[in-house]
Amino acid sequence: MRTTGSSEAMTLLTEFDQADGRELRSLRLVATEDGKSVLLIEVDERKPGIHREVRYEITPAELIAAIRSHGAELPGETHGTVPLARTTAP
């Protein structure tokens, strides 16, 4: 069996200013280039004139373990109607 590292990115939360639609805050998961880590990137611009960016790093194995230990397992074999997308390596 072949195992690959993490890839791609995912937006977890985005907060917008209701008055002008400007993005105030975002949280994203982003894979590192080498696929060995996942970054949680938090960008916060809620306070005028202050741009704050914080990055947290975790390995895919640690993230999986955290979700398994703190998340709730869903009952049944199929967890929704959307099938997981499988990618094939070149």
N, C-alpha and C positions, 0 to 999 in steps of 0.2 A: 504494500500500500504506500502511495506517495502522499506526503503531507506538505502543504505550502504555508507560508506565513500569512499575515494579515494583508489586506489590500483595500483600496477605495476609501471613501469617507461617508459620513452620515451626520446630518444635522439632527440634534436632539431637541433643541429649544431655540426659538427666535422671538424676541420681544421688540415690538415696533412702537414708536411714538404715534399716538392717535392723531395728533394735530398735523404733523407733516409727513408721516409715513416713514421717517428715518429709522434705521435699525439701531436699537439702543443696547441690546444684549443678545449674545448668541453662545450656544454650547454645541461643539461638534466633536465627533470622534473621527480621527484621521490616522491612517496607517503610516508608519515611517517608510522611507524609501526601501529599506532593506527588508521590510515586513516582519522584523523581529519585535516591534513594539507598536502599541496603539497610544495615541495622544488624545487626551481630553483637552480641548482648547476652549477657554472661556474668554470672550471679549465683552467688556462692559464699558459703555459710554453713557450711562444713565446720569452721571453728574456732569454738568456743563463744563467743558474745557478739560476733562480728565478722560484719558483713554487708557484702560487697564486691560492687559492681556496676560492670562495665567495659563501655563501648560502643565499638565500632569501626565506622567508616563507610566505605562503598565504593559506587561507582556500579554499576548493573547491567552496564554495558559492561566495567568493570574486573573484576567478579566472573566474567563469562563468559570473559574473556581468561585469568584465573587458572586456571579449571577446565580450559580447553582446553590450557593450557601445562603444567599439573601433573597433570591427570587422565589416566586410561587410556581411550582410545577403545574402545568395545565393538564386536565384529565383527558384521556383518550389518545388514540394513535394519531389522528389528524387534528391539527390545531388551526382550523380555518379553511377557507376555500382557495387561498392563493398558494400554489405550489412553490417550493423553494427553487430558485434559479440555480442551475448547476453550470459551472464553466469548465471547459476542457482546456488542459494545458497544451501548448504547442509542441 
